[in-house]
Amino acid sequence: MKVNTFFNQGLGHQVIENLSSPAFINCLGSGRNKGLAFVNSAMLKALGYESASQLKGKHLNTILNRW
């Protein structure tokens, strides 16, 4: 799912509002894609993942463009 699509569907607002189960994922990459990405349970489910461990070490573009 593209980031723009994600936010246009209103899921981004749901994620921002639901910060009850945060997890920090180390996303490997280069340039602008290198660093930590913040996700929570709502974002995980919206992106089609079940747990934060499925994302660990994946490139940020791979995570967001899974579809």
MARFIMI-111935 format. One record per atom (N, C-alpha, C): x, y, z; residue in three letters. Coordinates in steps of 0.001 Angstrom, whole numbers, plus 524288, in hexadecimal, padded with zeros to 5 digits. Layout:
BEGIN
XYZala ...
end
This chain:
BEGIN
8034B7FB6A80000met 800008000080000met 80378804D580000met 8028D8084D7FC65lys 8058D80D237FC1Dlys 8043281096800C9lys 807ED813B78027Cval 8071D8171880705val 8029481AD580615val 8024E81D3080172asn 7FE0F820DB8004Easn 7F8C181E348009Dasn 7F8598197D7FE84thr 7F37E816857FEBEthr 7F20E815648045Athr 7F5F9813EB80767phe 7F53F812AF80CEDphe 7F2AE8174680FC3phe 7F4C381BFC80F02phe 7F2AA8208E811AEphe 7ED928227880F42phe 7ECFA821EE80A25asn 7E824823998079Basn 7E37E8205480956asn 7E46181B7480AC4gln 7E02C8181580C93gln 7DECB8191F81244gln 7E16A81CCD814B8gly 7E03981E1C81A1Bgly 7E2F581AA881E08gly 7E5FB816DF81C2Bleu 7E8A18135381FC2leu 7ECED8161B822BEleu 7EF52819FD82050gly 7F37681CE5822F3gly 7F17881FA0827CBgly 7ECCB821BE82781his 7EA828246582C07his 7E9438207C83050his 7E78481BE082ECBgln 7E66D817BC83290gln 7EB688163383564gln 7EFAB815D283284val 7F4B381467834C8val 7F67A81880838ABval 7F60681D7683737ile 7F7B4821AF83AA9ile 7F482821B483FADile 7EF838208D83F45glu 7EC1682099843D4glu 7ECDA81BCE84747glu 7EE7B8177184511asn 7EEFC8129F84810asn 7F4BA8118684935asn 7F6B2813C884D62leu 7FC2B8130184ED5leu 7FCB080F838539Fleu 7F8FE80BF685450ser 7F8FC808B385901ser 7FD0E8045E858E2ser 7FE93802888544Cser 802567FE39853FBser 806D77FF958505Dser 80A1E80348851DApro 80E5C804CE84E53pro 812B5800C684E11pro 8154C8008F849A3ala 819EF7FD46848F1ala 81DB68004284584ala 822A97FFDD846B3phe 8268F8027A8437Cphe 829507FE6984024phe 829687FF5D83B14ile 82B967FBB183755ile 830797FE08834F3ile 834A27FB03834D2asn 839727FCD683260asn 839257FBA382C91asn 838497FF9B82974cys 837DB7FEF3823C8cys 83D218000382149cys 83F2D7FC2E81E9Cleu 844317FCCC81C0Bleu 8436B7FF3D816B6leu 846E38029F8153Bgly 8467D8051381020gly 84B04808BD80F58gly 84A5480C7180BECser 84E6F8104380AF8ser 84BF58158D809F7ser 84EF0819A080AB5gly 84CF981EE1809C1gly 8485C8203280D32gly 844388222180AB9arg 83F95823C680DA7arg 83CAF81F3681020arg 83DA581A7380E4Basn 83ACE815EC8104Aasn 83D7A81343814E1asn 841E08155E816A4lys 844B6812D781AE1lys 84305815238201Blys 8421E811DB823DEgly 840C1813B882912gly 83C578109C82B6Bgly 83A13812BF82F77leu 835E0810158323Cleu 83094811E983050leu 82D0980E4682FB2ala 827A680F9382E49ala 8242C80E29832DFala 8207C8117B8340Bphe 81CE5810828385Fphe 817EA80E0F83646phe 81673809B08387Fval 811868073A83701val 80E9C8059983BEAval 809AA804B083B76asn 806978029983FC8asn 802EC7FE6F83DAAasn 7FFBD7FC3C8410Aser 7FC787F7D383F7Bser 7F8BD7F93683B0Aser 7F69F7FDEE83B0Cala 7F3007FF76836E2ala 7F5C47FFAF8319Fala 7FA81801CF8318Emet 7FD688022782CACmet 7FEFD7FCB882ACDmet 800B27F95782E65leu 802287F40182CEFleu 7FDA87F14D82A22leu 7F9027F19082C6Blys 7F4797EEF682A1Elys 7F2FD7F169824E9lys 7F34C7F69A82490ala 7F1EE7F94681FB3ala 7F5A17F7CF81B47ala 7FA887F6CF81C9Cleu 7FE647F554818AAleu 7FE647EF7A81793leu 7FB477EC7481A86gly 7FAC97E6E28198Dgly 7FE917E37381C85gly 800F17E57F820A8tyr 8048E7E274823D7tyr 801FC7E11282902tyr 803E57DCE582B7Fglu 801B17DB4083078glu 804E97DCFF8351Fglu 80A0C7DD5B83478ser 80D587DEF1838DCser 811F57E223836F6ser 8142A7E52183A8Eala 8189A7E87983942ala 81D5A7E54C83792ala 81DC97E08083969ser 822507DD478380Cser 822867DC1C83230ser 81E1D7DC4982F81gln 81E027DB65829D9gln 820A37DFD3826DEgln 8211F7E46882942leu 8234C7E8F8826A1leu 829027E9E3827D9leu 82B007E78F82BEClys 830457E8C482DBAlys 8344F7E7B08297Alys 837787EB9F82864gly 83BA57EB1382498gly 83A167EBDA81EF0gly 835057EC9481DE5lys 833507ED5D8187Flys 833F97F30D816F3lys 834F47F3EA811FBhis 8356E7F92A80FD2his 830277FBEA81043his 83039800DF811B1leu 82B64803C881282leu 827E9803B980DACleu 82A318043380908asn 827118040080439asn 8246B7FEBA80391asn 827087FA8C8051Athr 824C37F54B804BEthr 8200B7F4D88084Ethr 820737F70680CF6ile 81C2E7F6C5810BEile 8176B7F9C380EC3ile 818387FE8480CEEleu 813DF801E180B67leu 81192800768061Fleu 8149C7FE12802B7asn 812C17FCC97FD75asn 811C97F6F67FCCAasn 810627F459800FBarg 80F8E7EEB3800E5arg 80B917ED167FCC4arg 807907F0227FC05trp 803667EEC17F85Ftrp 805167F0037F2F8trp 
end
